[in-house]
Amino acid sequence: MAAVKVGVIGCGKISGIYLENGATFDDIEIVACSDLVLERAEEQAKAYGVPKACTPEELLADEEVEIVLNLTVPIVHAEVSLAALEAGKHVYTEKPLAVDLEDGRKMMEVAAERDLRIGSAPDTFLGGGLQTCRKIMDEGIIGEPVAVSAFMLSHGPEDWHPNPDFFFQPGAGPMFDMGPYYLTALTTLMGPVRRVAGSARITFPERMITSEPLAGTTITVKTPTHIAGVMDFESGAVGTLVTTFDVWAESQARIDLYGTEGTLSLPDPNFADGPVRLWRSDTGAWKDVPLTHTYTGNTRGIGLADMAQALRSGRQPRASGELGMHVLEVIHAFLDSSERGEHVSVSSTFERPEPLPARSPEGIFGGGV
Ligand SMILES: NC(=O)c1ccc[n+]([C@@H]2O[C@H](COP(=O)([O-])OP(=O)(O)OC[C@H]3O[C@@H](n4cnc5c(N)ncnc54)[C@H](O)[C@@H]3O)[C@@H](O)[C@H]2O)c1
């Protein structure tokens, strides 16, 4: 089947791994690169052998481009994705799907009206670690899911990121920045969330940048930096998720998923590999589980390649816009709940994506599944 032609908008830090991995997937061919800053597009096109560097407008007018890969900063995700949809292109976007809920909904509407597909990062749930967990869950090895607890605990990015101010503005913070990895992992394993409750705070109203080149600059914090949430899944399971930039140290598991027959300890959902650990009531001991799915390492782009294959075979992409929209709504609901002092219902839903085959002679996505 002919590869799907992809054009990139946004040639910043994360674009390198997409361009590098893009060359390894048979399902896609990256044919053009663009950026507001044309030199960035030119540099990346040269570095990764992409035939064309151009402005975003020229890329949208290029009839050859079928999927726009949106690697811009979150605040312009919706604007760039909507322009691509209006130009008749499918879209695969880095996370989050959008910042505003209404913008996300608009993207979904325009795509439906025009019979176009949206795909959304993160795609680490398609990696070997979380796909091994999916297989264990689907085989009932820990019984029925009862609850899950997940923790993204850190002291923020101002000691390593060159320009960390945006992490502390509305639409960012730990929940928008890291929440998508955790919520995508949890919902693809456990299904959609029905309602949430949240409590959020700003612990340090001002923060000092210690990384270069802005060391010594003060950031005024304008979004919660510690968010504790409780989720009721449609299945009846109850989840706890804490995301924070306010703690120095931690000593607990990142994600533990509790079933009626045992507990599954998940790997860091920011990465594609393990470790996966399992405790069952019949053995009463923890054991390390060898990964059943071999797709590990820095796999960014696997969701895009899956979407390309889905377009050719007429199925839904696994890292779908519906999933990205649901995750965005849950993120907003945690913050709304904290402000309103009550549970917030989540109206969107999604079909759990098909698991990847463990080993398939027909490639990583299986035979058109
Ligand atoms: N950097 C990472 O480690 C990382 C990891 C995971 C996900 N992401 C996600 O990837 C996306 C990009 O992050 P990044 O770190 O590469 O950011 P970046 O700031 O390094 O790059 C973004 C690029 O987008 C361009 N851009 C901005 N607005 C544009 C517009 N309207 N039209 C065209 N180009 C525009 C900028 O000029 C810049 O070159 C974000 O959504 C982020 O959440 C980044």
The ligand as an SDF file (V2000), in Angstrom:
LIG
                    3D

 44 48  0  0  0  0  0  0  0  0999 V2000
   10.1090   18.9960   23.8460 N   0  0  0  0  0  0  0  0  0  0  0  0
    9.7060   17.8560   24.3570 C   0  0  0  0  0  0  0  0  0  0  0  0
   10.4610   17.1210   25.0070 O   0  0  0  0  0  0  0  0  0  0  0  0
    8.2930   17.3870   24.1440 C   0  0  0  0  0  0  0  0  0  0  0  0
    7.9590   16.1150   24.5920 C   0  0  0  0  0  0  0  0  0  0  0  0
    6.6950   15.6400   24.3640 C   0  0  0  0  0  0  0  0  0  0  0  0
    5.7740   16.4140   23.7080 C   0  0  0  0  0  0  0  0  0  0  0  0
    6.1020   17.6730   23.3050 N   0  0  0  0  0  0  0  0  0  0  0  0
    5.0710   18.4610   22.6440 C   0  0  0  0  0  0  0  0  0  0  0  0
    5.5120   18.8200   21.3550 O   0  0  0  0  0  0  0  0  0  0  0  0
    4.9930   20.0950   20.9850 C   0  0  0  0  0  0  0  0  0  0  0  0
    6.1280   20.9910   20.5730 C   0  0  0  0  0  0  0  0  0  0  0  0
    7.0570   21.0900   21.6350 O   0  0  0  0  0  0  0  0  0  0  0  0
    8.5690   21.5420   21.3730 P   0  0  0  0  0  0  0  0  0  0  0  0
    9.2820   21.2680   22.6440 O   0  0  0  0  0  0  0  0  0  0  0  0
    9.0740   20.9760   20.0790 O   0  0  0  0  0  0  0  0  0  0  0  0
    8.3400   23.1250   21.2340 O   0  0  0  0  0  0  0  0  0  0  0  0
    9.3270   24.1740   20.5200 P   0  0  0  0  0  0  0  0  0  0  0  0
    8.9820   25.4870   21.0960 O   0  0  0  0  0  0  0  0  0  0  0  0
   10.7330   23.6920   20.5940 O   0  0  0  0  0  0  0  0  0  0  0  0
    8.8880   24.1210   18.9660 O   0  0  0  0  0  0  0  0  0  0  0  0
    7.6480   24.5700   18.4880 C   0  0  0  0  0  0  0  0  0  0  0  0
    7.8450   25.1050   17.0780 C   0  0  0  0  0  0  0  0  0  0  0  0
    6.5780   25.4850   16.5780 O   0  0  0  0  0  0  0  0  0  0  0  0
    6.7270   26.6870   15.8460 C   0  0  0  0  0  0  0  0  0  0  0  0
    5.4470   27.3880   15.8170 N   0  0  0  0  0  0  0  0  0  0  0  0
    4.8170   28.0110   16.8440 C   0  0  0  0  0  0  0  0  0  0  0  0
    3.6360   28.5060   16.4370 N   0  0  0  0  0  0  0  0  0  0  0  0
    3.5070   28.1770   15.1240 C   0  0  0  0  0  0  0  0  0  0  0  0
    2.5100   28.4010   14.1560 C   0  0  0  0  0  0  0  0  0  0  0  0
    1.4030   29.0820   14.4360 N   0  0  0  0  0  0  0  0  0  0  0  0
    2.7300   27.9350   12.9000 N   0  0  0  0  0  0  0  0  0  0  0  0
    3.8500   27.2620   12.6000 C   0  0  0  0  0  0  0  0  0  0  0  0
    4.8480   27.0120   13.4900 N   0  0  0  0  0  0  0  0  0  0  0  0
    4.6800   27.4790   14.7330 C   0  0  0  0  0  0  0  0  0  0  0  0
    7.7990   27.4650   16.5770 C   0  0  0  0  0  0  0  0  0  0  0  0
    8.4120   28.4270   15.7370 O   0  0  0  0  0  0  0  0  0  0  0  0
    8.7490   26.3270   17.0030 C   0  0  0  0  0  0  0  0  0  0  0  0
    9.7690   26.1130   16.0400 O   0  0  0  0  0  0  0  0  0  0  0  0
    4.1880   20.5760   22.2000 C   0  0  0  0  0  0  0  0  0  0  0  0
    2.8400   20.2750   22.0170 O   0  0  0  0  0  0  0  0  0  0  0  0
    4.7360   19.7520   23.3560 C   0  0  0  0  0  0  0  0  0  0  0  0
    3.7480   19.5260   24.3470 O   0  0  0  0  0  0  0  0  0  0  0  0
    7.3440   18.1660   23.4840 C   0  0  0  0  0  0  0  0  0  0  0  0
  1  2  1  0
  2  3  2  0
  2  4  1  0
  4  5  1  0
  4 44  2  0
  5  6  2  0
  6  7  1  0
  7  8  2  0
  8  9  1  0
  8 44  1  0
  9 10  1  0
  9 42  1  0
 10 11  1  0
 11 12  1  0
 11 40  1  0
 12 13  1  0
 13 14  1  0
 14 15  2  0
 14 16  1  0
 14 17  1  0
 17 18  1  0
 18 19  2  0
 18 20  1  0
 18 21  1  0
 21 22  1  0
 22 23  1  0
 23 24  1  0
 23 38  1  0
 24 25  1  0
 25 26  1  0
 25 36  1  0
 26 27  1  0
 26 35  1  0
 27 28  2  0
 28 29  1  0
 29 30  1  0
 29 35  2  0
 30 31  1  0
 30 32  2  0
 32 33  1  0
 33 34  2  0
 34 35  1  0
 36 37  1  0
 36 38  1  0
 38 39  1  0
 40 41  1  0
 40 42  1  0
 42 43  1  0
M  CHG  2   8   1  16  -1
M  END
$$$$
